[in-house]
Amino acid sequence: MKKSKLSLKVSTSLVAAAIFAAGCGGNDETTGNNNEGNGNNDNNNNSNQEASSDGDKILIYNNGEEPTSLDPPIGNDEYSYSILNNVMEGLTRLEQGEPVPEPAMAEDWEVSDDGLVYTFNLREDAYWSNGEPVTAEDFEFSFKRLADPETASPAAHHSYWIAGAEAFNEGEGSEDDVMVEALDDKTLEVTLENPVDFFESIVAMPQLFPVHKETVEENDDWANSPDTFVGNGPFVVSEWENDEYLLVTKNEDYWDADTVNLDGIEYVMVEDSNTAYQLYQNDEVHITGIPSDMAGELIDGPETAVYPRSGIEFQRFNVEEEPFQNTNIRKAFAKAINAQEIVDYITQENQPVMTGYVFDDFAHPAGGTYREEVGELHEFDPEEAQQLLEQGMEEEGYDELPEVTFSYNTDDLHHTIAQAVQEMLQTNLEVDVTLENQEWAVFLDAQRDLELQYSRSSFLGGYNDPMNYLDNFTTGNPMNRTGWSNEEYDQLVSDALAEPDPEQRFELMAEAERVFIEDAVIVPLYYYNSTFLEKPEVTDVVRHPVGFVEFKWADLQ
Amino acid sequence: MLKYIFKRFLWMILTIWIIVTLTFFLMHAIPGDPLDVADVGSSDAASANLAAYYNLDQSLPMQYVTYLKNVATFDFGPSMTSRSRTVNDMLESGFPASLQLGLATLFFSVISGVALGVFAALRHNRMIDYVTMILAVIGISIPNFIQSMLFINYIAVNIEFFPIARWGTYRHVILPAIALASGPMAIIARLTRSNMLEVLTQDYIRTAKAKGLSARKIVVKHALRNALLPVVTIMGALTAAVLTGSFVVERIFAIPGIGQYFVSSISNRDYPMIMATTVIYSSILVVMMFIVDILYGFIDPRIKLHAKED
């Protein structure tokens, strides 16, 4: 009895305290409790604390979720590659300033005159975290492993640049026909399918990171534990508590260790953006994403960092369904939607509005950015849209436009954008569009099977070239999902792939983009931004429009 | 008794088999392919290789047989979302956190729920009765995720003792456990109160009073024991629910538990994980119900389990 009386007292007072505190509310000021913010895992009861003792520069980064896998061809998402990019290294790495490849595991390389054969010379002082040298055999093994159907990598298509890789991945060719060969311990020869001059930035991608051959052959689970993981990057994996945190510490044996300023990075996995924001406010994390409902409020704040991202938000027409078999009707829809308003009032993250399809900021061989050289191809024009609609309806003999349904995957932001689009089409074209939302996997399945008439879409770029975008809409590409097929476009894309001269190649790609926009296969909306809250003491975090976060140069002041 | 247990055990196996079968065919009936969820622009060949890796290229009956084997051996293979880790790995690493949180929740909810209920009944229609019942209504009507957010935004950021989120020490357990416990606490308090009120009017309580037993002895030994029976009934389902973690509360407090898998496995169409979470939850549930049935006999000797056999 005494016992239960006591616990009653305790529990009621706790509940009372909770309700009281909830009731009075309104105290936004957070007193900075810095004890837990110095990278000491003193909020974790774990034993290995030496790695993060006082005075060390440990950057705490909210990774959001547990990495899918630290095995390069398997992970294939941001959660994994934001870590992998810092504990491993490919033949090249994108520079600190511009997204241009610079020597990394490869000290230098030669390209044959026809642009097809790359010979990479590996640096002598390249070592794995287990002390073994990084060899050309490791690279040969890794590239073939990416293409191997047994590996079943979802990113296998990134190996298709290498001659023979696609056939091997499709189960037709053999491993020996994949044209990557270690000429000796430190020389790697790669023969390409097409003379693509951006191959040197392809090999900076995490999908093409090398793995330590012996480790991988011996242990299937090598990438699951800090004890067995073998890397070759600026940092090494030291501690890993699944779904809690992953700690990497500076790799003193890294060839460029002098450049690395941080002693380590603690990747914490806090999924809820509001919770992460509170941790950030309380100085328990240095970098985290912006909660989407606070974007408007925080986007111009002093601690907000905005990085352009190669990726687009757009809408697809299904050209096999009425009324979108008609180019002018598609064009009318595309021109009737004001993407600037969507960015200004809904997303509120200052995203640049699309004036074409290809990402604006790719470098053009003529000197400027791709968009500067090629020019704007698409704009919002409600009057022209009205004319185009009338013209299209006349061509099809419509008195009334067939019913149009716009589909999107269930999500608050997409819902709001869909409503705005519905309103714009009503105002600018006097067209009534029905809205329909579906759960993500159901939606995606229907979109792939061309069951949706008009639907929301997005695309995140993988590599640093307009081809990354243009390739998607070739006939039969799994990313096409519109039923659109255009011989001229297909020809331009394949000509561009075969063209060794950069100027000529960009000419062909720009022409392909013009054909694509002229045919109005999509409604271009906006390019993505990556937005983060970063503490003022954090400097030199590198995020390129393609690729993943780099901490090689980062520092805590 | 042994015969009874054996019989119940067979029924448990049968129940789980039915649940597993239903789940298997239901999850395959949902549109959407597990391999396409990520939408990373995989080539057709890469998708086909992945399908083969997960045996998704086999016929449905073949896959069903494989799953039954996996369920029987408790080996669910690699997860379709986190491919390097097996489903078993993921559940094993997450279970301790969910278990700790669950036990704390059970502890909070049962102790305070019963105590509140008893006090309310003893002080029927008086201040303490009204206060506890208002607390109970609040506990039921404010969803635990709202409580969690309020706790973080108003308690954790102001009182240094409570960490905002994450996991590791006993201090990390308190706020999420209270958020999770307040609902069950309220239910238990209300149940206990109404049963106590009923029991206190029974003849044997009057007898006990007439015999001159102390008030404490009457309440603990005679009244409470009988009043707890309905509480024990809901303990089975409650324990299963609480031990398997909470998607929302674990997410908000960034607790590395297994609650997330119960929800994310379905949106990711992660078939092995869906099967594993189903098996775990249903097993805990049927086992808890079985334990509850046994407990009845101990609490109330009038209930005889093996009455039929006698």
Interface residues (C-beta under 8 A of the other chain):
Chain A: M1 S4 K5 S7 L8 S11 T12 L14 V15 A17 A18 I19 A21 A22 C24 G25 N27 T30 T31 N33 E36 N41 N43 N44 N45 N46 E66 T68 S69 L70 D71 I74 N76 D77 P149 E150 T151 A152 S153 P154 A155 A156 H157 Y160 E166 N169 E170 G171 D221 A223 N224 E241 N242 D243 E244 V268 M269 V270 E271 D272 N274 T275 A276 Q278 L279 Q281 N282 E284 E439 W440 A441 V442 L444 D445 A446 R448 F459 G462 N472 P478 M479
Chain B: I30 P31 G32 D33 P34 L35 D36 V37 A38 D39 V40 G41 S42 S43 D44 A45 A46 S47 N49 L50 A52 Y53 T81 S82 R83 S84 R85 D89 M90 S93 G94 F108 I111 S112 V114 A115 L116 V118 F119 L135 I138 G139 Q147 M149 L150 F151 I152 N153 Y154 I155 A156 V157 N158 E160 P163 I164 A165 R166 W167 G168 T169 H172 I178 S182 M185 R216 V219 V220 R251 I252 F253 A254 P256 G257 Q260 S267 N268 R269
